C-alpha cells in the first residue's frame, strides 16, 4: 500500500489516496476530483478538467501517466 496526495497528482489539496497500484491511485483521484467539483468545490475544477482531458486523449497524456507510475513506484510501501 502506497500513498499519494491530490496535490501529487496535479490537484490543489493534500487529501491522501492509498492503493496498491498507480492505476488505483489515479482512479481514486478521478473520483475525488469528480466528487469535489460536484459538491461545488471550485478549487478542484481545473484539475478535474485536466483529468477529464486525459481520459479523453490517453495517448496525449502518456507523459503524465508514466510520471505518476514512476512516482508511485519510487514511493516506499506503507
C-alpha distance (Angstrom), angle and dihedral (degrees) to the residues before:
residue distance angle dihedral
X1 . . .
X2 3.80 . .
X3 3.80 133.3 .
X4 3.80 132.1 -135.4
X5 3.79 127.0 169.1
X6 3.75 130.2 -131.4
X7 3.81 86.6 -109.4
X8 3.83 91.4 53.1
X9 3.80 86.8 58.5
X10 3.80 96.3 47.7
X11 3.79 100.0 -86.9
X12 3.80 129.7 121.9
X13 3.81 103.7 -115.2
X14 3.78 142.1 61.3
X15 3.81 98.8 -120.9
X16 3.80 107.3 143.8
X17 3.78 123.0 -130.1
X18 3.81 117.7 -162.7
X19 3.80 124.1 -163.4
X20 3.78 145.3 138.1
X21 3.81 95.2 -117.7
X22 3.78 139.5 36.6
X23 3.80 89.5 -121.9
X24 3.81 91.3 56.7
X25 3.82 90.0 49.0
X26 3.81 90.3 51.2
X27 3.81 91.1 49.5
X28 3.82 90.5 49.4
X29 3.81 89.8 51.2
X30 3.78 90.7 49.5
X31 3.83 90.7 52.7
X32 3.81 91.5 45.5
X33 3.80 93.1 51.5
X34 3.79 92.4 45.6
X35 3.81 92.3 49.4
X36 3.81 93.8 44.6
X37 3.80 93.4 51.8
X38 3.80 92.0 42.7
X39 3.81 89.4 55.2
X40 3.81 90.5 52.7
X41 3.81 100.7 -98.3
X42 3.79 101.1 148.5
X43 3.83 93.1 -176.8
X44 3.81 88.3 75.2
X45 3.82 96.6 47.7
X46 3.81 96.8 92.9
X47 3.80 92.5 49.3
X48 3.83 90.3 45.7
X49 3.79 91.3 52.4
X50 3.81 90.1 49.8
X51 3.82 91.1 49.4
X52 3.80 91.9 49.2
X53 3.80 88.7 51.1
X54 3.79 90.7 52.0
X55 3.80 91.6 53.2
X56 3.81 90.0 49.4
X57 3.82 95.2 46.8
X58 3.81 107.1 28.8
X59 3.82 95.6 162.2
X60 3.81 90.6 56.8
X61 3.80 90.0 48.3
X62 3.79 98.9 54.0
X63 3.82 92.5 108.0
X64 3.82 91.2 57.7
X65 3.80 92.3 43.0
X66 3.80 93.9 48.1
X67 3.81 89.9 46.4
X68 3.80 90.9 54.6
X69 3.81 91.2 46.5
X70 3.82 91.2 50.8
X71 3.80 93.1 45.8
X72 3.80 90.2 48.8
X73 3.81 92.2 48.8
X74 3.81 90.6 51.5
X75 3.82 93.2 54.3
X76 3.80 119.4 99.3
X77 3.78 115.5 -113.2
X78 3.79 113.5 -107.8
